[in-house]
Amino acid sequence: MQGRVMRPAFFICYTIPMIDTDLDARLKTMEKQMNEMHDVVMHMRRAQIVARNRKILYWLVIIILSLIAYYSIKPYLQQLQSLTDTTSDYGDLIKTLNE
């Protein structure tokens, strides 16, 4: 792919005294607007980063709390499991007695 080559004859160079005062004022207002727009865009980007970090922190807290809840309830679940194992043993015992 060939790049575009511009010839120096097509460039028009302006010096400060050659710029019209109206054009200079418009350029300054455009520069001011661009700076304001840049500030707005940077604020939006910063807000986006903060929102992403909060979302990551939110899900980490949920995952950590669920793991803590599981491991705090685990002994009770094991007791229930042993209770169901003994009741199933009793069920087997009753079946053998009925035969």
Phi and psi restraints in degrees (range 20) as a CNS / XPLOR table:
assign (resid 1 and name C) (resid 2 and name N)
       (resid 2 and name CA) (resid 2 and name C) 1.0 -89.5 20.0 2
assign (resid 2 and name N) (resid 2 and name CA)
       (resid 2 and name C) (resid 3 and name N) 1.0 142.1 20.0 2
assign (resid 2 and name C) (resid 3 and name N)
       (resid 3 and name CA) (resid 3 and name C) 1.0 -84.1 20.0 2
assign (resid 3 and name N) (resid 3 and name CA)
       (resid 3 and name C) (resid 4 and name N) 1.0 158.8 20.0 2
assign (resid 3 and name C) (resid 4 and name N)
       (resid 4 and name CA) (resid 4 and name C) 1.0 -79.6 20.0 2
assign (resid 4 and name N) (resid 4 and name CA)
       (resid 4 and name C) (resid 5 and name N) 1.0 131.5 20.0 2
assign (resid 4 and name C) (resid 5 and name N)
       (resid 5 and name CA) (resid 5 and name C) 1.0 -109.2 20.0 2
assign (resid 5 and name N) (resid 5 and name CA)
       (resid 5 and name C) (resid 6 and name N) 1.0 123.9 20.0 2
assign (resid 5 and name C) (resid 6 and name N)
       (resid 6 and name CA) (resid 6 and name C) 1.0 -101.7 20.0 2
assign (resid 6 and name N) (resid 6 and name CA)
       (resid 6 and name C) (resid 7 and name N) 1.0 136.5 20.0 2
assign (resid 6 and name C) (resid 7 and name N)
       (resid 7 and name CA) (resid 7 and name C) 1.0 -86.7 20.0 2
assign (resid 7 and name N) (resid 7 and name CA)
       (resid 7 and name C) (resid 8 and name N) 1.0 143.2 20.0 2
assign (resid 7 and name C) (resid 8 and name N)
       (resid 8 and name CA) (resid 8 and name C) 1.0 -60.1 20.0 2
assign (resid 8 and name N) (resid 8 and name CA)
       (resid 8 and name C) (resid 9 and name N) 1.0 -21.3 20.0 2
assign (resid 8 and name C) (resid 9 and name N)
       (resid 9 and name CA) (resid 9 and name C) 1.0 -68.1 20.0 2
assign (resid 9 and name N) (resid 9 and name CA)
       (resid 9 and name C) (resid 10 and name N) 1.0 -22.0 20.0 2
assign (resid 9 and name C) (resid 10 and name N)
       (resid 10 and name CA) (resid 10 and name C) 1.0 -86.6 20.0 2
assign (resid 10 and name N) (resid 10 and name CA)
       (resid 10 and name C) (resid 11 and name N) 1.0 -12.0 20.0 2
assign (resid 10 and name C) (resid 11 and name N)
       (resid 11 and name CA) (resid 11 and name C) 1.0 -83.7 20.0 2
assign (resid 11 and name N) (resid 11 and name CA)
       (resid 11 and name C) (resid 12 and name N) 1.0 135.7 20.0 2
assign (resid 11 and name C) (resid 12 and name N)
       (resid 12 and name CA) (resid 12 and name C) 1.0 -114.3 20.0 2
assign (resid 12 and name N) (resid 12 and name CA)
       (resid 12 and name C) (resid 13 and name N) 1.0 121.4 20.0 2
assign (resid 12 and name C) (resid 13 and name N)
       (resid 13 and name CA) (resid 13 and name C) 1.0 -102.0 20.0 2
assign (resid 13 and name N) (resid 13 and name CA)
       (resid 13 and name C) (resid 14 and name N) 1.0 131.8 20.0 2
assign (resid 13 and name C) (resid 14 and name N)
       (resid 14 and name CA) (resid 14 and name C) 1.0 -108.8 20.0 2
assign (resid 14 and name N) (resid 14 and name CA)
       (resid 14 and name C) (resid 15 and name N) 1.0 142.2 20.0 2
assign (resid 14 and name C) (resid 15 and name N)
       (resid 15 and name CA) (resid 15 and name C) 1.0 -105.4 20.0 2
assign (resid 15 and name N) (resid 15 and name CA)
       (resid 15 and name C) (resid 16 and name N) 1.0 166.4 20.0 2
assign (resid 15 and name C) (resid 16 and name N)
       (resid 16 and name CA) (resid 16 and name C) 1.0 -57.1 20.0 2
assign (resid 16 and name N) (resid 16 and name CA)
       (resid 16 and name C) (resid 17 and name N) 1.0 -44.0 20.0 2
assign (resid 16 and name C) (resid 17 and name N)
       (resid 17 and name CA) (resid 17 and name C) 1.0 -67.3 20.0 2
assign (resid 17 and name N) (resid 17 and name CA)
       (resid 17 and name C) (resid 18 and name N) 1.0 -21.6 20.0 2
assign (resid 17 and name C) (resid 18 and name N)
       (resid 18 and name CA) (resid 18 and name C) 1.0 -79.9 20.0 2
assign (resid 18 and name N) (resid 18 and name CA)
       (resid 18 and name C) (resid 19 and name N) 1.0 -18.0 20.0 2
assign (resid 18 and name C) (resid 19 and name N)
       (resid 19 and name CA) (resid 19 and name C) 1.0 -77.2 20.0 2
assign (resid 19 and name N) (resid 19 and name CA)
       (resid 19 and name C) (resid 20 and name N) 1.0 134.6 20.0 2
assign (resid 19 and name C) (resid 20 and name N)
       (resid 20 and name CA) (resid 20 and name C) 1.0 -67.7 20.0 2
assign (resid 20 and name N) (resid 20 and name CA)
       (resid 20 and name C) (resid 21 and name N) 1.0 148.9 20.0 2
assign (resid 20 and name C) (resid 21 and name N)
       (resid 21 and name CA) (resid 21 and name C) 1.0 -64.9 20.0 2
assign (resid 21 and name N) (resid 21 and name CA)
       (resid 21 and name C) (resid 22 and name N) 1.0 -36.8 20.0 2
assign (resid 21 and name C) (resid 22 and name N)
       (resid 22 and name CA) (resid 22 and name C) 1.0 -65.6 20.0 2
assign (resid 22 and name N) (resid 22 and name CA)
       (resid 22 and name C) (resid 23 and name N) 1.0 -42.5 20.0 2
assign (resid 22 and name C) (resid 23 and name N)
       (resid 23 and name CA) (resid 23 and name C) 1.0 -64.9 20.0 2
assign (resid 23 and name N) (resid 23 and name CA)
       (resid 23 and name C) (resid 24 and name N) 1.0 -39.5 20.0 2
assign (resid 23 and name C) (resid 24 and name N)
       (resid 24 and name CA) (resid 24 and name C) 1.0 -63.2 20.0 2
assign (resid 24 and name N) (resid 24 and name CA)
       (resid 24 and name C) (resid 25 and name N) 1.0 -41.2 20.0 2
assign (resid 24 and name C) (resid 25 and name N)
       (resid 25 and name CA) (resid 25 and name C) 1.0 -65.9 20.0 2
assign (resid 25 and name N) (resid 25 and name CA)
       (resid 25 and name C) (resid 26 and name N) 1.0 -41.5 20.0 2
assign (resid 25 and name C) (resid 26 and name N)
       (resid 26 and name CA) (resid 26 and name C) 1.0 -65.3 20.0 2
assign (resid 26 and name N) (resid 26 and name CA)
       (resid 26 and name C) (resid 27 and name N) 1.0 -39.6 20.0 2
assign (resid 26 and name C) (resid 27 and name N)
       (resid 27 and name CA) (resid 27 and name C) 1.0 -63.1 20.0 2
assign (resid 27 and name N) (resid 27 and name CA)
       (resid 27 and name C) (resid 28 and name N) 1.0 -39.8 20.0 2
assign (resid 27 and name C) (resid 28 and name N)
       (resid 28 and name CA) (resid 28 and name C) 1.0 -66.9 20.0 2
assign (resid 28 and name N) (resid 28 and name CA)
       (resid 28 and name C) (resid 29 and name N) 1.0 -38.9 20.0 2
assign (resid 28 and name C) (resid 29 and name N)
       (resid 29 and name CA) (resid 29 and name C) 1.0 -68.1 20.0 2
assign (resid 29 and name N) (resid 29 and name CA)
       (resid 29 and name C) (resid 30 and name N) 1.0 -38.0 20.0 2
assign (resid 29 and name C) (resid 30 and name N)
       (resid 30 and name CA) (resid 30 and name C) 1.0 -64.4 20.0 2
assign (resid 30 and name N) (resid 30 and name CA)
       (resid 30 and name C) (resid 31 and name N) 1.0 -40.3 20.0 2
assign (resid 30 and name C) (resid 31 and name N)
       (resid 31 and name CA) (resid 31 and name C) 1.0 -63.9 20.0 2
assign (resid 31 and name N) (resid 31 and name CA)
       (resid 31 and name C) (resid 32 and name N) 1.0 -41.1 20.0 2
assign (resid 31 and name C) (resid 32 and name N)
       (resid 32 and name CA) (resid 32 and name C) 1.0 -63.3 20.0 2
assign (resid 32 and name N) (resid 32 and name CA)
       (resid 32 and name C) (resid 33 and name N) 1.0 -43.0 20.0 2
assign (resid 32 and name C) (resid 33 and name N)
       (resid 33 and name CA) (resid 33 and name C) 1.0 -65.1 20.0 2
assign (resid 33 and name N) (resid 33 and name CA)
       (resid 33 and name C) (resid 34 and name N) 1.0 -38.6 20.0 2
assign (resid 33 and name C) (resid 34 and name N)
       (resid 34 and name CA) (resid 34 and name C) 1.0 -65.4 20.0 2
assign (resid 34 and name N) (resid 34 and name CA)
       (resid 34 and name C) (resid 35 and name N) 1.0 -39.3 20.0 2
assign (resid 34 and name C) (resid 35 and name N)
       (resid 35 and name CA) (resid 35 and name C) 1.0 -65.3 20.0 2
assign (resid 35 and name N) (resid 35 and name CA)
       (resid 35 and name C) (resid 36 and name N) 1.0 -41.1 20.0 2
assign (resid 35 and name C) (resid 36 and name N)
       (resid 36 and name CA) (resid 36 and name C) 1.0 -63.7 20.0 2
assign (resid 36 and name N) (resid 36 and name CA)
       (resid 36 and name C) (resid 37 and name N) 1.0 -42.5 20.0 2
assign (resid 36 and name C) (resid 37 and name N)
       (resid 37 and name CA) (resid 37 and name C) 1.0 -64.4 20.0 2
assign (resid 37 and name N) (resid 37 and name CA)
       (resid 37 and name C) (resid 38 and name N) 1.0 -39.2 20.0 2
assign (resid 37 and name C) (resid 38 and name N)
       (resid 38 and name CA) (resid 38 and name C) 1.0 -62.1 20.0 2
assign (resid 38 and name N) (resid 38 and name CA)
       (resid 38 and name C) (resid 39 and name N) 1.0 -42.3 20.0 2
assign (resid 38 and name C) (resid 39 and name N)
       (resid 39 and name CA) (resid 39 and name C) 1.0 -62.7 20.0 2
assign (resid 39 and name N) (resid 39 and name CA)
       (resid 39 and name C) (resid 40 and name N) 1.0 -40.9 20.0 2
assign (resid 39 and name C) (resid 40 and name N)
       (resid 40 and name CA) (resid 40 and name C) 1.0 -65.3 20.0 2
assign (resid 40 and name N) (resid 40 and name CA)
       (resid 40 and name C) (resid 41 and name N) 1.0 -44.4 20.0 2
assign (resid 40 and name C) (resid 41 and name N)
       (resid 41 and name CA) (resid 41 and name C) 1.0 -64.5 20.0 2
assign (resid 41 and name N) (resid 41 and name CA)
       (resid 41 and name C) (resid 42 and name N) 1.0 -41.6 20.0 2
assign (resid 41 and name C) (resid 42 and name N)
       (resid 42 and name CA) (resid 42 and name C) 1.0 -65.7 20.0 2
assign (resid 42 and name N) (resid 42 and name CA)
       (resid 42 and name C) (resid 43 and name N) 1.0 -36.7 20.0 2
assign (resid 42 and name C) (resid 43 and name N)
       (resid 43 and name CA) (resid 43 and name C) 1.0 -65.0 20.0 2
assign (resid 43 and name N) (resid 43 and name CA)
       (resid 43 and name C) (resid 44 and name N) 1.0 -41.2 20.0 2
assign (resid 43 and name C) (resid 44 and name N)
       (resid 44 and name CA) (resid 44 and name C) 1.0 -64.2 20.0 2
assign (resid 44 and name N) (resid 44 and name CA)
       (resid 44 and name C) (resid 45 and name N) 1.0 -41.2 20.0 2
assign (resid 44 and name C) (resid 45 and name N)
       (resid 45 and name CA) (resid 45 and name C) 1.0 -64.8 20.0 2
assign (resid 45 and name N) (resid 45 and name CA)
       (resid 45 and name C) (resid 46 and name N) 1.0 -42.0 20.0 2
assign (resid 45 and name C) (resid 46 and name N)
       (resid 46 and name CA) (resid 46 and name C) 1.0 -62.4 20.0 2
assign (resid 46 and name N) (resid 46 and name CA)
       (resid 46 and name C) (resid 47 and name N) 1.0 -42.6 20.0 2
assign (resid 46 and name C) (resid 47 and name N)
       (resid 47 and name CA) (resid 47 and name C) 1.0 -63.9 20.0 2
assign (resid 47 and name N) (resid 47 and name CA)
       (resid 47 and name C) (resid 48 and name N) 1.0 -36.8 20.0 2
assign (resid 47 and name C) (resid 48 and name N)
       (resid 48 and name CA) (resid 48 and name C) 1.0 -65.0 20.0 2
assign (resid 48 and name N) (resid 48 and name CA)
       (resid 48 and name C) (resid 49 and name N) 1.0 -42.5 20.0 2
assign (resid 48 and name C) (resid 49 and name N)
       (resid 49 and name CA) (resid 49 and name C) 1.0 -65.3 20.0 2
assign (resid 49 and name N) (resid 49 and name CA)
       (resid 49 and name C) (resid 50 and name N) 1.0 -42.9 20.0 2
assign (resid 49 and name C) (resid 50 and name N)
       (resid 50 and name CA) (resid 50 and name C) 1.0 -63.1 20.0 2
assign (resid 50 and name N) (resid 50 and name CA)
       (resid 50 and name C) (resid 51 and name N) 1.0 -42.0 20.0 2
assign (resid 50 and name C) (resid 51 and name N)
       (resid 51 and name CA) (resid 51 and name C) 1.0 -63.9 20.0 2
assign (resid 51 and name N) (resid 51 and name CA)
       (resid 51 and name C) (resid 52 and name N) 1.0 -40.9 20.0 2
assign (resid 51 and name C) (resid 52 and name N)
       (resid 52 and name CA) (resid 52 and name C) 1.0 -63.7 20.0 2
assign (resid 52 and name N) (resid 52 and name CA)
       (resid 52 and name C) (resid 53 and name N) 1.0 -43.6 20.0 2
assign (resid 52 and name C) (resid 53 and name N)
       (resid 53 and name CA) (resid 53 and name C) 1.0 -64.9 20.0 2
assign (resid 53 and name N) (resid 53 and name CA)
       (resid 53 and name C) (resid 54 and name N) 1.0 -38.1 20.0 2
assign (resid 53 and name C) (resid 54 and name N)
       (resid 54 and name CA) (resid 54 and name C) 1.0 -65.0 20.0 2
assign (resid 54 and name N) (resid 54 and name CA)
       (resid 54 and name C) (resid 55 and name N) 1.0 -39.2 20.0 2
assign (resid 54 and name C) (resid 55 and name N)
       (resid 55 and name CA) (resid 55 and name C) 1.0 -65.6 20.0 2
assign (resid 55 and name N) (resid 55 and name CA)
       (resid 55 and name C) (resid 56 and name N) 1.0 -41.4 20.0 2
assign (resid 55 and name C) (resid 56 and name N)
       (resid 56 and name CA) (resid 56 and name C) 1.0 -63.1 20.0 2
assign (resid 56 and name N) (resid 56 and name CA)
       (resid 56 and name C) (resid 57 and name N) 1.0 -44.8 20.0 2
assign (resid 56 and name C) (resid 57 and name N)
       (resid 57 and name CA) (resid 57 and name C) 1.0 -62.5 20.0 2
assign (resid 57 and name N) (resid 57 and name CA)
       (resid 57 and name C) (resid 58 and name N) 1.0 -40.3 20.0 2
assign (resid 57 and name C) (resid 58 and name N)
       (resid 58 and name CA) (resid 58 and name C) 1.0 -58.5 20.0 2
assign (resid 58 and name N) (resid 58 and name CA)
       (resid 58 and name C) (resid 59 and name N) 1.0 -48.9 20.0 2
assign (resid 58 and name C) (resid 59 and name N)
       (resid 59 and name CA) (resid 59 and name C) 1.0 -70.6 20.0 2
assign (resid 59 and name N) (resid 59 and name CA)
       (resid 59 and name C) (resid 60 and name N) 1.0 -34.1 20.0 2
assign (resid 59 and name C) (resid 60 and name N)
       (resid 60 and name CA) (resid 60 and name C) 1.0 -62.9 20.0 2
assign (resid 60 and name N) (resid 60 and name CA)
       (resid 60 and name C) (resid 61 and name N) 1.0 -41.5 20.0 2
assign (resid 60 and name C) (resid 61 and name N)
       (resid 61 and name CA) (resid 61 and name C) 1.0 -63.4 20.0 2
assign (resid 61 and name N) (resid 61 and name CA)
       (resid 61 and name C) (resid 62 and name N) 1.0 -43.3 20.0 2
assign (resid 61 and name C) (resid 62 and name N)
       (resid 62 and name CA) (resid 62 and name C) 1.0 -62.3 20.0 2
assign (resid 62 and name N) (resid 62 and name CA)
       (resid 62 and name C) (resid 63 and name N) 1.0 -44.9 20.0 2
assign (resid 62 and name C) (resid 63 and name N)
       (resid 63 and name CA) (resid 63 and name C) 1.0 -65.2 20.0 2
assign (resid 63 and name N) (resid 63 and name CA)
       (resid 63 and name C) (resid 64 and name N) 1.0 -43.9 20.0 2
assign (resid 63 and name C) (resid 64 and name N)
       (resid 64 and name CA) (resid 64 and name C) 1.0 -65.0 20.0 2
assign (resid 64 and name N) (resid 64 and name CA)
       (resid 64 and name C) (resid 65 and name N) 1.0 -42.6 20.0 2
assign (resid 64 and name C) (resid 65 and name N)
       (resid 65 and name CA) (resid 65 and name C) 1.0 -65.3 20.0 2
assign (resid 65 and name N) (resid 65 and name CA)
       (resid 65 and name C) (resid 66 and name N) 1.0 -36.0 20.0 2
assign (resid 65 and name C) (resid 66 and name N)
       (resid 66 and name CA) (resid 66 and name C) 1.0 -68.6 20.0 2
assign (resid 66 and name N) (resid 66 and name CA)
       (resid 66 and name C) (resid 67 and name N) 1.0 -37.6 20.0 2
assign (resid 66 and name C) (resid 67 and name N)
       (resid 67 and name CA) (resid 67 and name C) 1.0 -66.4 20.0 2
assign (resid 67 and name N) (resid 67 and name CA)
       (resid 67 and name C) (resid 68 and name N) 1.0 -41.5 20.0 2
assign (resid 67 and name C) (resid 68 and name N)
       (resid 68 and name CA) (resid 68 and name C) 1.0 -62.4 20.0 2
assign (resid 68 and name N) (resid 68 and name CA)
       (resid 68 and name C) (resid 69 and name N) 1.0 -42.9 20.0 2
assign (resid 68 and name C) (resid 69 and name N)
       (resid 69 and name CA) (resid 69 and name C) 1.0 -63.3 20.0 2
assign (resid 69 and name N) (resid 69 and name CA)
       (resid 69 and name C) (resid 70 and name N) 1.0 -42.1 20.0 2
assign (resid 69 and name C) (resid 70 and name N)
       (resid 70 and name CA) (resid 70 and name C) 1.0 -62.4 20.0 2
assign (resid 70 and name N) (resid 70 and name CA)
       (resid 70 and name C) (resid 71 and name N) 1.0 -47.6 20.0 2
assign (resid 70 and name C) (resid 71 and name N)
       (resid 71 and name CA) (resid 71 and name C) 1.0 -72.9 20.0 2
assign (resid 71 and name N) (resid 71 and name CA)
       (resid 71 and name C) (resid 72 and name N) 1.0 -21.5 20.0 2
assign (resid 71 and name C) (resid 72 and name N)
       (resid 72 and name CA) (resid 72 and name C) 1.0 -80.5 20.0 2
assign (resid 72 and name N) (resid 72 and name CA)
       (resid 72 and name C) (resid 73 and name N) 1.0 -26.6 20.0 2
assign (resid 72 and name C) (resid 73 and name N)
       (resid 73 and name CA) (resid 73 and name C) 1.0 -91.4 20.0 2
assign (resid 73 and name N) (resid 73 and name CA)
       (resid 73 and name C) (resid 74 and name N) 1.0 -15.6 20.0 2
assign (resid 73 and name C) (resid 74 and name N)
       (resid 74 and name CA) (resid 74 and name C) 1.0 -53.9 20.0 2
assign (resid 74 and name N) (resid 74 and name CA)
       (resid 74 and name C) (resid 75 and name N) 1.0 -43.4 20.0 2
assign (resid 74 and name C) (resid 75 and name N)
       (resid 75 and name CA) (resid 75 and name C) 1.0 -61.1 20.0 2
assign (resid 75 and name N) (resid 75 and name CA)
       (resid 75 and name C) (resid 76 and name N) 1.0 -38.1 20.0 2
assign (resid 75 and name C) (resid 76 and name N)
       (resid 76 and name CA) (resid 76 and name C) 1.0 -67.0 20.0 2
assign (resid 76 and name N) (resid 76 and name CA)
       (resid 76 and name C) (resid 77 and name N) 1.0 -37.2 20.0 2
assign (resid 76 and name C) (resid 77 and name N)
       (resid 77 and name CA) (resid 77 and name C) 1.0 -66.0 20.0 2
assign (resid 77 and name N) (resid 77 and name CA)
       (resid 77 and name C) (resid 78 and name N) 1.0 -37.8 20.0 2
assign (resid 77 and name C) (resid 78 and name N)
       (resid 78 and name CA) (resid 78 and name C) 1.0 -66.4 20.0 2
assign (resid 78 and name N) (resid 78 and name CA)
       (resid 78 and name C) (resid 79 and name N) 1.0 -37.6 20.0 2
assign (resid 78 and name C) (resid 79 and name N)
       (resid 79 and name CA) (resid 79 and name C) 1.0 -63.2 20.0 2
assign (resid 79 and name N) (resid 79 and name CA)
       (resid 79 and name C) (resid 80 and name N) 1.0 -43.2 20.0 2
assign (resid 79 and name C) (resid 80 and name N)
       (resid 80 and name CA) (resid 80 and name C) 1.0 -64.2 20.0 2
assign (resid 80 and name N) (resid 80 and name CA)
       (resid 80 and name C) (resid 81 and name N) 1.0 -37.9 20.0 2
assign (resid 80 and name C) (resid 81 and name N)
       (resid 81 and name CA) (resid 81 and name C) 1.0 -66.0 20.0 2
assign (resid 81 and name N) (resid 81 and name CA)
       (resid 81 and name C) (resid 82 and name N) 1.0 -41.4 20.0 2
assign (resid 81 and name C) (resid 82 and name N)
       (resid 82 and name CA) (resid 82 and name C) 1.0 -67.5 20.0 2
assign (resid 82 and name N) (resid 82 and name CA)
       (resid 82 and name C) (resid 83 and name N) 1.0 -33.8 20.0 2
assign (resid 82 and name C) (resid 83 and name N)
       (resid 83 and name CA) (resid 83 and name C) 1.0 -64.7 20.0 2
assign (resid 83 and name N) (resid 83 and name CA)
       (resid 83 and name C) (resid 84 and name N) 1.0 -43.1 20.0 2
assign (resid 83 and name C) (resid 84 and name N)
       (resid 84 and name CA) (resid 84 and name C) 1.0 -68.8 20.0 2
assign (resid 84 and name N) (resid 84 and name CA)
       (resid 84 and name C) (resid 85 and name N) 1.0 -32.5 20.0 2
assign (resid 84 and name C) (resid 85 and name N)
       (resid 85 and name CA) (resid 85 and name C) 1.0 -65.4 20.0 2
assign (resid 85 and name N) (resid 85 and name CA)
       (resid 85 and name C) (resid 86 and name N) 1.0 -41.5 20.0 2
assign (resid 85 and name C) (resid 86 and name N)
       (resid 86 and name CA) (resid 86 and name C) 1.0 -69.9 20.0 2
assign (resid 86 and name N) (resid 86 and name CA)
       (resid 86 and name C) (resid 87 and name N) 1.0 -36.5 20.0 2
assign (resid 86 and name C) (resid 87 and name N)
       (resid 87 and name CA) (resid 87 and name C) 1.0 -68.4 20.0 2
assign (resid 87 and name N) (resid 87 and name CA)
       (resid 87 and name C) (resid 88 and name N) 1.0 -34.9 20.0 2
assign (resid 87 and name C) (resid 88 and name N)
       (resid 88 and name CA) (resid 88 and name C) 1.0 -69.0 20.0 2
assign (resid 88 and name N) (resid 88 and name CA)
       (resid 88 and name C) (resid 89 and name N) 1.0 -32.7 20.0 2
assign (resid 88 and name C) (resid 89 and name N)
       (resid 89 and name CA) (resid 89 and name C) 1.0 -65.1 20.0 2
assign (resid 89 and name N) (resid 89 and name CA)
       (resid 89 and name C) (resid 90 and name N) 1.0 -39.9 20.0 2
assign (resid 89 and name C) (resid 90 and name N)
       (resid 90 and name CA) (resid 90 and name C) 1.0 -65.5 20.0 2
assign (resid 90 and name N) (resid 90 and name CA)
       (resid 90 and name C) (resid 91 and name N) 1.0 -37.4 20.0 2
assign (resid 90 and name C) (resid 91 and name N)
       (resid 91 and name CA) (resid 91 and name C) 1.0 -63.0 20.0 2
assign (resid 91 and name N) (resid 91 and name CA)
       (resid 91 and name C) (resid 92 and name N) 1.0 -41.8 20.0 2
assign (resid 91 and name C) (resid 92 and name N)
       (resid 92 and name CA) (resid 92 and name C) 1.0 -65.0 20.0 2
assign (resid 92 and name N) (resid 92 and name CA)
       (resid 92 and name C) (resid 93 and name N) 1.0 -38.2 20.0 2
assign (resid 92 and name C) (resid 93 and name N)
       (resid 93 and name CA) (resid 93 and name C) 1.0 -65.1 20.0 2
assign (resid 93 and name N) (resid 93 and name CA)
       (resid 93 and name C) (resid 94 and name N) 1.0 -41.5 20.0 2
assign (resid 93 and name C) (resid 94 and name N)
       (resid 94 and name CA) (resid 94 and name C) 1.0 -65.8 20.0 2
assign (resid 94 and name N) (resid 94 and name CA)
       (resid 94 and name C) (resid 95 and name N) 1.0 -39.5 20.0 2
assign (resid 94 and name C) (resid 95 and name N)
       (resid 95 and name CA) (resid 95 and name C) 1.0 -63.4 20.0 2
assign (resid 95 and name N) (resid 95 and name CA)
       (resid 95 and name C) (resid 96 and name N) 1.0 -40.8 20.0 2
assign (resid 95 and name C) (resid 96 and name N)
       (resid 96 and name CA) (resid 96 and name C) 1.0 -69.7 20.0 2
assign (resid 96 and name N) (resid 96 and name CA)
       (resid 96 and name C) (resid 97 and name N) 1.0 -32.3 20.0 2
assign (resid 96 and name C) (resid 97 and name N)
       (resid 97 and name CA) (resid 97 and name C) 1.0 -71.3 20.0 2
assign (resid 97 and name N) (resid 97 and name CA)
       (resid 97 and name C) (resid 98 and name N) 1.0 -33.9 20.0 2
assign (resid 97 and name C) (resid 98 and name N)
       (resid 98 and name CA) (resid 98 and name C) 1.0 -72.0 20.0 2
assign (resid 98 and name N) (resid 98 and name CA)
       (resid 98 and name C) (resid 99 and name N) 1.0 -22.3 20.0 2
